[in-house]
Amino acid sequence: QVQVVESGGGLVQAGGSLRLSCEASGLPSSRYTIGWFRQASGEGRKFVAAVGWGGRSTNYEDSVKGRFTISRDNAKNTVTLQMNNLKPEDTAVYYCAVDWTAALVSSDAFEYDYWGQGTQVTVSS
């Protein structure tokens, strides 16, 4: 059974940092893309960042470029999203997802097969 579990959310002041972690288990190999998405209250789920299975291919949404960094450790089946210089508009529930059939590092939520339950990130002004 595939499980995707996020951790590391919380409350932080604007300009602060948080690190989110995602651990995927139950998959037969590490050859998959991991993506992070977020959903603010009253809005749809939006792409944040993604990393390919080798860790070198990455994709970022424009508003987080230069502030967020995604990385992965395949030995630990873990992906980390380091979020710096956080802004109130980054407030959302953050979801980790696995694209098991990935050939590209996609920003399309429909490409992702397995999802975590989400972790709340709140940035106060």
N, C-alpha and C positions, 0 to 999 in steps of 0.2 A: 504494500500500500504506500503510495506516494504521500509524503507530508512536506509541507512548506511552512516554516515557522519564522515569523519576524520578531525582533526584539530591539530595544534601544530607544523607543520613543519617549517623549516627555515634554515638559514645559521649559522654555528657555526665553531669555530676553532677546530682542532684536540685536543683531550683531554677534550673537553667540553661536555655538557649535553643538551639533549632536552627531552621534554615529549610530546608524542603523545596521543591524545584521540580519542576514537571511540564511537559514540552514535548510537544505533540501535533503530528504532521505527517501529511500525506497526506489531509487532509480538505478538501473543496471550499469550506468557509466556516468562520467561527468561531461559527456559531449552534449551539452545543452546550453542555451542562452538563458541568462537570468535578467529579468527586468524589474524595475521599480516603477510603480504608478502611484498616483495620489488622487484623493477625492475630497474636495472641500465641501462643506455643508451646502446643500442645494445645487451642487454642480455634478457633472459627469466625471467619470474616471479618466485621468489624463496621464500621459507618459511623462516620466521623469528622466530615467537613464536605463541603460542596458549594457551588458558585457557578454561577449562571446565565450565559448567554452575554453579557449586558450588564454583568455584574460587580456589579450592585446587589442581586440576589436571592441570599441566602445561607441556609444551613441548617447547624446545628451539633448534634452529639450533646451531651447535657446535661453530661457530665463534662468537656468541653473548653471550654464556654462561658466567656468571660472570660479564657481562657488562650491559645487558638489563634485565629488570624485567617487567613482565606482571601481571596485577591485574584487578579485576573487582568489580564494585559496582552495584549489581542488582537493588537496590532501584532507582538508577538513570539511569539504562540501559546503563552504560558507562564502557568501558574498557580502561585502561591506559597502555601505553608502555613507561616506563622510560628508557632512553638510556644514559648511562654514558660512559666516556672514549671513545668518538666517534673517529673513524678513517676515513681517506679519502675514504677507500673502503666501508664504510657504506653509501656513497652517492647514492641516488636512490629515486624513487617515492615509497612511502610506502602506501600500500593498507590494509584496514581493511575488513574482510569478515566474514559472518555468516554461520556456518554449522548447519542448522536447525534440521537435523535428526541425530545429533551426538550421537554416543555411545562411541566413543573414541575421544581423542584430536589429531586430524589428522594434518599431515604436507603436505597432498596431496591437492593441489589447486582444483582438480576436485571434492573433497568432499564438497566444499563450495558452497552455494546456492545464496547468496546475497553479492554484492561487493559495496564498496564505490568508489568515483571518484579518490582518491589518494591525497597524500600531499607530496610535495617535501622536501627532507632533503639533504642539501649540507654541506659537511665537508671539510673545507679548510686545507691545510697542512702548 
